[in-house]
Amino acid sequence: MFGSGHYSGFRVIKEALTGHKGWKPAWRDPAPQAAYDIIIIGGGGHGLATAYYLAKEFGQARIAVLEKGYLGGGNVGRNTTIIRSNYLLDGNEPFYEFSLKLWEGLEQDFNFNAMVSQRGILNLYHTDAQRDAYTRRGNAMILHGADAELLNRDQVKAMYPFLNFDNARFPIKGGLAQRRGGTVRHDAVAWGYARGADSRGVDLIQNCEVTGIRTEHGRVTGVDTSRGFIGAKKVGVAVAGNSSRVMSHVGMRLPIESHVLQAFVSEGLKPLIDGVITYGAGHFYVSQSDKGGLVFGGDIDGYNSYAQRGNMPVVEDVAEGGMSLMPMIGRARLLRSWGGIMDMSMDGSPIIDRTDIDGLYFNGGWCYGGFKATPASGWAFAHLLATDTPHETATAYRFDRFRKGLMIDEKGQGAQPNLH
Ligand SMILES: Cc1cc2nc3c(=O)[nH]c(=O)nc-3n(C[C@H](O)[C@H](O)[C@H](O)COP(=O)(O)OP(=O)(O)OC[C@H]3O[C@@H](n4cnc5c(N)ncnc54)[C@H](O)[C@@H]3O)c2cc1C
C-alpha cells in the first residue's frame, strides 16, 4: 500500500481537531532498485506527469523518475504560471487545447489543490495588422474547439483602465482574450503529480543525477547515475533546459539551445490585475498572484547558458516594457527575481519522439511555454512510451521535421531560438 491517503475537506477538519497527527509525507523516499521497466530522467512537471499517466492511464508498472536535485526544483517551480491554448498552427493548437482541458479536471483527477485559476488571458494589439493577425489566430482557435474573443479598445479599457492606452508609439487598440486561460500554482503541480505517481507505485528518486545512458546493440539497457547503474527496458528523457547535456551521453546533437529566462515578482499590492495581460508591442507579460505580488517577465537573456540565474540588461529591458505598458508599475518595489534554463528549439515548438536508439525516447524543446503543456506533454509522452505510437495531438512533434522542413514556427521567426 502506497501513499498519503485521500485529501478532502472532511480530512482537513478531522486533522485540525486531532492535532494534525495523521498527515503522512506526500510521497516516499525509496532507494533505487536494480532495474525498472521504464525510467524517466527528470523530476520536473513533464517527467512527473509522464510517470503519473503511465501508471494511471496506461497500466504500466515498475517505473522510476530520477531527479538530480529535488522534485520541482527546475522550471516547473520557476515559471510565471500561465496556462492558455491560444495557438494558431495545426501542429500546436489541438495539443495545447487538450492540455487546457486536462488542466480543467486536474485537481479532481490527482486529488490535490493546484490552484487552477481560469482568470483569463488578454493579448494586446497595437496596430491594424496585429489585429488582423490576432483575428486569424482567434478563428483558428475557435475552429479547434477553443474559446477566443476579439476585444476593442473600449472593452479593454473597461477591464484595465490603468494601461497606457495613448502611448504615442504603441497605442492599445484592443486585445485577443481567452477567458479559459489563466494561472496555476506551479510547484503544486509538481507535488500533485508526484503524490499521484507515488501512490500508484512509481519510485521518485531525488538526488540522483543521470551521468550516462548505456546501450547494447542499438538498444538502451539502463542509466549510470550518481547512485550507481540502474537497468531499464525503456528510458524517457524529460530534462527541459538540460536536454542537450543528457542526450550528449548517446552522442545526439539536438536542434535546441539552452538560454536563461528570468521572472520577477513585486511586493504585495491590493487586487489590481484579475487576469493575465501580455504586451503586444514589446515582450512583457504580467499577472497578480493571490498573495498580491505582480508576477511578470519578458525576453530570455539571449546567450547560451546552463545557469539558473540571469543578468542586469534583461532586468532593465523587462522594467522598460512594464513602464511602457503600465507606467504606475514604476511605483511598485521589486521583491524577488530568479531564472530558469529554457530548452529553446529552432522553430519554437517541442519534440516528443522516439530516437534512433531502441527504447530511448525524448521530450523537450519547450522553450518558455512548457508549463501550460505539462498535462498534455505527460499524457502524450506516456502514450508514446507505452504504445510506441505518438498521441493523436502530438503527431507533428517529431525530430525529422527539421530535416524535412516541416517547421511548426508559430511566430514565423525562422531558426532564431532567442526570438521564439
Ligand atoms: C522564468 C520562467 C517563466 C516561465 N513562464 C512560463 C509560463 O508562464 N507558462 C508556460 O507555459 N511556461 C513557462 N515557462 C516554461 C516552463 O516552465 C518550462 O517549459 C517547463 O517547466 C519545462 O518542463 P519541466 O517542468 O519538466 O522542466 P523542469 O522542471 O526544469 O524539469 C527538468 C528536471 O530535469 C532535471 N535534470 C536535468 N538533468 C538531469 C540529469 N542529468 N539527471 C536527472 N535529472 C536531471 C532537472 O533538475 C529538473 O528538475 C517559464 C519558464 C521560466 C524559467
The ligand as an ORCA input file, in Angstrom:
! r2SCAN-3c Opt
* xyz 0 1
  C      11.058     32.330    -15.638
  C      10.231     31.354    -16.407
  C       8.933     31.676    -16.754
  C       8.145     30.765    -17.472
  N       6.821     31.072    -17.678
  C       6.018     30.145    -18.273
  C       4.619     30.396    -18.346
  O       4.108     31.399    -17.812
  N       3.848     29.489    -18.986
  C       4.370     28.370    -19.560
  O       3.634     27.611    -20.166
  N       5.693     28.076    -19.439
  C       6.521     28.936    -18.794
  N       7.856     28.656    -18.640
  C       8.414     27.414    -19.229
  C       8.166     26.174    -18.397
  O       8.446     26.417    -17.042
  C       9.039     25.023    -18.928
  O       8.899     24.906    -20.334
  C       8.645     23.674    -18.308
  O       8.532     23.779    -16.912
  C       9.720     22.624    -18.664
  O       9.344     21.325    -18.297
  P       9.642     20.676    -16.824
  O       8.641     21.218    -15.872
  O       9.637     19.210    -16.973
  O      11.091     21.234    -16.558
  P      11.959     21.191    -15.210
  O      11.123     21.495    -14.019
  O      13.152     22.047    -15.456
  O      12.348     19.649    -15.116
  C      13.510     19.064    -15.644
  C      14.193     18.349    -14.495
  O      15.247     17.542    -15.001
  C      16.251     17.510    -14.009
  N      17.502     17.046    -14.622
  C      18.291     17.702    -15.510
  N      19.358     16.970    -15.823
  C      19.253     15.797    -15.132
  C      20.068     14.636    -15.024
  N      21.195     14.522    -15.712
  N      19.652     13.634    -14.209
  C      18.485     13.742    -13.507
  N      17.703     14.825    -13.557
  C      18.064     15.849    -14.363
  C      16.308     18.934    -13.517
  O      16.931     19.040    -12.249
  C      14.825     19.308    -13.496
  O      14.233     19.130    -12.225
  C       8.696     29.526    -17.914
  C       9.983     29.205    -17.547
  C      10.757     30.089    -16.773
  C      12.141     29.707    -16.335
*
